[in-house]
Amino acid sequence: LIFTDLEKIYHLLRSNISPPFEDKTERINYSSFNFIAPMLPPKCQPFFTPSAFLKFDRDDYGRIDINSFIHSIARKNNLF
């Protein structure tokens, strides 16, 4: 992935934050996660699988932390 791919992923994640919004956290549920995936280039698809989502801790609403997810993608990208 190139930097612009990571920026696009981060922008889409932040644009699709899942409710409830009262807790002021940047989290996304699986439905929004699946909504974002087709908007990304094919080289990003391996990061948007059910198993990728399940690797992250989920809150009581089934949401994962956006920052943890994007940092994970960046680390994996740097390894490759």
Backbone torsions as a table, in degrees:
resi	resn	phi	psi	omega
1	LEU	NA	147.9	174.7
2	ILE	-102.6	168.4	-175.1
3	PHE	-55.4	-38.9	-179.1
4	THR	-65.9	-31.2	175.5
5	ASP	-64.3	-45.0	179.0
6	LEU	-63.4	-39.7	177.2
7	GLU	-62.4	-42.7	-179.8
8	LYS	-64.4	-43.2	178.1
9	ILE	-59.8	-47.9	-178.2
10	TYR	-62.4	-42.9	179.5
11	HIS	-62.6	-45.6	179.6
12	LEU	-64.5	-40.1	177.8
13	LEU	-61.5	-48.1	-178.7
14	ARG	-67.4	-27.6	178.7
15	SER	-78.4	-12.2	-176.1
16	ASN	-123.9	32.9	177.9
17	ILE	-57.7	138.7	-175.4
18	SER	-94.4	146.1	177.9
19	PRO	-70.7	162.1	4.7
20	PRO	-78.2	148.3	-176.4
21	PHE	-94.4	-10.1	-176.4
22	GLU	-62.5	-27.4	-176.7
23	ASP	-80.3	-3.5	175.1
24	LYS	58.3	27.2	177.0
25	THR	-102.2	156.2	177.4
26	GLU	-100.3	91.9	-177.8
27	ARG	-130.8	155.5	-178.1
28	ILE	-134.7	139.6	178.7
29	ASN	-92.0	175.1	-175.2
30	TYR	-66.5	-33.5	178.6
31	SER	-62.2	-46.9	178.3
32	SER	-68.2	-36.1	176.4
33	PHE	-57.3	-46.3	178.5
34	ASN	-69.5	-31.7	178.9
35	PHE	-65.0	-37.7	-177.4
36	ILE	-73.5	-39.2	-171.7
37	ALA	-48.9	-48.4	-178.3
38	PRO	-67.9	-13.8	-179.8
39	MET	-81.5	-7.5	-174.9
40	LEU	-103.8	157.5	178.2
41	PRO	-63.9	156.9	-179.3
42	PRO	-54.0	-32.5	-179.1
43	LYS	-67.2	-15.3	178.3
44	CYS	-90.9	-16.0	-174.5
45	GLN	-56.8	-37.6	-179.9
46	PRO	-59.6	-19.7	178.7
47	PHE	-84.7	-10.9	-175.6
48	PHE	-116.7	52.6	177.5
49	THR	-106.4	161.4	176.3
50	PRO	-57.1	-41.1	-179.0
51	SER	-66.7	-33.4	177.1
52	ALA	-64.1	-42.9	179.3
53	PHE	-62.9	-42.4	-175.7
54	LEU	-71.7	-11.3	177.9
55	LYS	-73.5	-13.4	-176.3
56	PHE	-103.0	147.9	175.5
57	ASP	-64.1	138.9	178.6
58	ARG	-113.3	145.9	178.0
59	ASP	-82.7	-173.3	-178.4
60	ASP	-62.3	-17.4	-179.3
61	TYR	-101.0	5.5	178.8
62	GLY	78.7	19.9	-177.4
63	ARG	-97.9	149.7	173.6
64	ILE	-108.1	157.8	-179.9
65	ASP	-76.7	125.9	-177.9
66	ILE	-63.3	-43.0	-178.1
67	ASN	-64.7	-40.6	176.9
68	SER	-61.8	-41.1	-179.2
69	PHE	-64.9	-47.8	-177.8
70	ILE	-67.3	-35.7	176.8
71	HIS	-65.3	-37.0	177.4
72	SER	-63.3	-44.5	178.1
73	ILE	-61.4	-45.0	-179.8
74	ALA	-61.3	-43.1	178.6
75	ARG	-62.6	-46.7	179.0
76	LYS	-62.8	-39.5	179.8
77	ASN	-63.2	-39.7	179.3
78	ASN	-67.2	-30.9	177.4
79	LEU	-68.1	-34.5	-179.3
80	PHE	-87.4	NA	NA
